[in-house]
């Protein structure tokens, strides 16, 4: 029986969706693949039929958190990865996710290193990626953390966990008090807030330093739209309030906003 499922988060008519699906079909260990969307179309139905993949539609108002929670609930396997429609997964991605779950019975999430695809060029080193990797320094010694303090420390100055690279161990998440879901009140930082919440729970985070995901950065991506949102700073401030005393959180959030403006104009 399969232990892992990819649920592809499809949004509108992404020109990169097929490349994502093809990368999932090229895994060394095959997994079921489900397409999840809140923006159905004849075009998407054609893609599903072409690759013989089921499409599940969430109805209701637009909400990234609701989309992700809906997608998580579709999986019938212990492990699930929410594959973002414009990203590319390296062939060993599923293999390493299964290995992490086998090694850590109390696993909550595992995640991997990534590079960027910008204007057709693979880019491994940017200032932002270097800072994110630096924040993950506690994982250098054994590739996993079960200390709440150390897990929160890696998240204290930013979000170094690449959401598309995360594999969720559902059976362990379901055992937590109140289970697990993404919070729709964090429109920009729902993943970061989720990691902070999970970091306080008993269990293990596992990190693979191998680059097993290529994140496509383009002007139409959700990331780009999020960075352009007017309420980004207030969302960041709420996150830092979870992590730091008020005077420090305000200072760090202001520095964070300056870093965004300098990086994205």
N, C-alpha and C positions, 0 to 999 in steps of 0.2 A: 504494500500500500504506500501511496505517496505520503511524505511527511511535510511537504512544502508546496505552497501555491504562490504564483504571481498574480496579483490583481492590478491590471493596468488602469491607471486613472486617466481616462480619455476626455479631452475638453475640446469641443467644437471640431473643426476640420484641421487638425495638426498635420503639417506636411512631414513631420518626423515620426509619426506614429508607427509606420511600417518598419522603419529602421529599429525602433525599440522592440517591436514584436519579434522581428527576425533575430535580434540578439538574445531574446528569451528562449526562442526555439533552438538556439545554438548552444545551450548549456550542456556541460559534460554530464550532468545528472538532470534528466527531464522532470519538469513540474507541470501540473495543470496550470492553464492560463485563462483568466477571466477578464473581460473588458467591463469596466464600470464607468458609467457616465451619468451626468445630469443634463447633458445637451445632446440628446439622440438626433440622428439624421439618417437619411438614405445612404449618404456617403459612408457613415460609420457602419451601417448594416452590411454594406458591400465589403468593407474591410473584414468584418467578423466572418462573413461567409467565405471570403477568399482563404482565410487561414483556419476555418472551421472552429472558431472560438465563440463561446457564448457571450452575449452582451446583456448586462443587467442595468436597468435604468432606475435612478433615484429621482422621484418626483418631489416637487416643493421648491421653495425659494433657494436662491443661490447661496451656498455656504460651503467653504472649503472644509471646515470641520465636519459638517454633516456628510459631505462627499467621502471623506476619509473614514469616518465611522461606519458608513454604509458599506464601503469597500472591505473593511476589516471583517465585517459580519458575514461576508460572502464566502470566506474560506472555510473549508471543511477539514483542513489539515492543522496540525499543531503549530506549524510555522507559516507565516505569510509575509511577503514583501509587497509594499504598495509601490509599483513601478510607475514612475512619472513618464508621461507619453513622449517626451522629447529627449529622454536620456538613453544611454547605451550601456548594457550590462555585459561585462566580460564573461567568457565561457565558464570560468570557475566560480562564479558568484554563488550559485546554489550549493555547489560542493562545499565551499567554506562555511556557508550558513548552517548546513547540516552538521559539519564537523564541530562548530562552536556549540550547537545545541547538545550534541553528544558529550562533549567535554564538560559542559556546565549544566547539570540537571536543574539548577535554580535560575537559569538564564531568563532575563526579562527581554532584553534586546541585544542584537549584535549589529555592528555596522562596519563599514570598510572605508579605506582611503579612496580618493577620487581625483581625477584630473578634469580639466575644463576643455570644452570644444567651443572656440570663439572664431567666427568667420572661417570655419573649415580647418582651423589649426588646433592641434592638441597642445594644451599648455599645462605644464605640471607645476610650475613655480610662479606664483604671484605673491605680492605682499600679503594679501588677504589670506591666501591658502597657507602661507608660511606661519602667519599668526595663529590660524586655526590649528595647524599641526602642533605648534608650540603649546597651545592650551591642553593638548592631549598627552603631555609628557608623563603623567602618572601611569599611562598604559604601556610605556616603553619596557618596563621590567618583566611583565608577564602577559600582556595583551588583554587583561581583564581586570575588573574592579568590582569588589562587593562591599567596599567601604562607602557608606553614605557620605561621609565627609569628603573623600577624594573625588567621588563622582560629582558632587556639587561644586567642588573646587574647579574641575575642568569646565564647568558651565558658568562660572562666576563673572567672567569678563566678556562673554560672547557665546555664540552657539557653534561649536566646532563639529557637531554631529550632522553629517549630511543626511537629510531626511530620506531621499530616494534610496540610499544605501542601507537603510535600517530593515532588519528582519525581526518580526515580533514573535515571541513565544507565547501564543495565545493561552495555552493551558495554565501557564504561570501568571499571566496578567489577569485572567479570570478569577484567580484565587485571592487577589488583593481585595482589601476592603473597598466596597463599591465598584469593584471591577476596574476597567480602564476605558476611557474614551477621550477624544480630543475636545478641548474647550472652545466653543464657538465665539466666546467673548474676546479671544485673542486673534484678530483677523490676520495679523502679520506674523505673529510669533507662536502660533498654536503648537508647533513641534518643539520649540525651545521650552515652552511652559510644560509640555508633557514630559520631557526628559528630566526637568527639575523635580516634578512631582514623582516620577518613577525613581529618581535618585534617592528619595527618602524612604523607599520601600525595601524590604529584604529581598535580596536577589543579586544577580550579576549582570553587568554590562560587559560585552566583549567587543574588542576592536581589532580589526585586521589591517595592518599597515600596507598590505598589498593594494595597488590601485585596481579595483575591480568594477569601478563605475566611471563612466564619462558623462559629466553633466554638461548639457548643451546650454550655453548662455546666449540669449538673443533678446531683442527688444520686445518680442511678443510673449516671453515666458512669464509665468506667474511670479517668479523671483523679480524680474524687471518691473512688473506692475506693482509689486509690493514695495520695492524700493522707492517708487515714485509716489506712493500714497502720502497724503498730507498728514495722516494720523500715525505715521511710523514712529515718531519720537515719543508720543504718549504711550504707545504699545511697549516700546523699549523701556520706558520709565517704569511701567507696571512690573515688568520682568525684574528689573534691578531692585525694585522695592521688595521683591520676594527674597532677594539674595543678600541685600546690604541694608544697614541702618539708613534712615532717610537722608541725612546730609550727604553721605557717601554715594547713595544711589542717584541723587540728583546730579552730582558732579560726574559720575561715570556715564550716566545717560547723555549728558551734554557733550562729553568727549566722544562718545559713540556717534552722536549726531554729526559732529564735525568730521569724523572719519568717513561717514557716509557721503557727506557733501563733497569732500575732497576727492573721493573715489569715483563718484557718479555725477559730478557736476552740479 
